[in-house]
Amino acid sequence: WVEIVNQQADPPMETQLYTRSEPAMLPLFPRLIYLALLEDDYTEQQILGGLDISAEQLQDETYRLSIEQHERFILRLLELTNDPHFTLRIWKNYDPTSANIFLLAVANSGQISKALHLITRYNKLFTRTLSIRSFEVDEQVVMDIEPQLEHDSVIYFALINFVLFLDSFFSSVLEGRHLINRVEMALPRPAGFDEIKGDIGVPVTFEHSQTRIYFNRELLDQPAHVTTRCAWQ
């Protein structure tokens, strides 16, 4: 890992490539949320009314949401359900990495450290709402995360979603082992967290000065090569 960091050091957190109002985000995850809310008997008007988003746009693979639209959509979800942990339900029923060809290439990058480097370097392929960089500090491998969102409730939603994505992906490649050691969030502890923390799979703590993910260093030299059909294929 040290050699990879020295040779391919990640640049500082990127300057934001898009403004908050520019169309930049695929509607995949909002679409899954929309369908889950319909299953809960919420109406299209309740879910999308006044948001400048239509059901047709959520089904359109060429449509792009702005960060502002995405944030308003998540705020509507939280207003309807009063459930800050709703994203866990999506992950229980569907793995959003399942159709990502780039992730299949990452999974075959040869080494876990290289896979983590690729995810860090090309993070804009996965999320426009978070800027990330990985580095070493005190012999630990750390990922710093800088949200591009304004509301704490939406930031928590995005961060937990990203943690679940990383844990799901690397657990698949590592045959059930967890690459993430712990997560520290620069957010207040959300209501109901004690009831769901066991479903996240990794320790998460709050009220920190920075949002960081710490990785198990001993797993970084493990091979990352998929020879069998995995959960996201």
Salt bridges, closest charged atoms under 4 A:
ASP10 OD1 - HIS117 ND1 3.14
GLU39 OE1 - ARG89 NH2 3.91
ASP40 OD2 - ARG89 NH1 2.48
GLU61 OE2 - ARG31 NH1 3.24
GLU71 OE1 - ARG20 NH2 2.84
GLU79 OE1 - ARG76 NE 3.90
GLU136 OE2 - ARG217 NH1 2.38
ASP144 OD2 - ARG133 NH2 3.75
ASP144 OD1 - ARG212 NE 2.67
GLU150 OE2 - ARG20 NE 3.51
ASP167 OD1 - HIS178 ND1 2.65
GLU184 OE2 - ARG182 NE 3.33
GLU184 OE1 - HIS208 ND1 3.77
ASP194 OD1 - ARG189 NH2 2.33
ASP194 OD1 - LYS197 NZ 4.00
ASP199 OD2 - LYS92 NZ 3.80
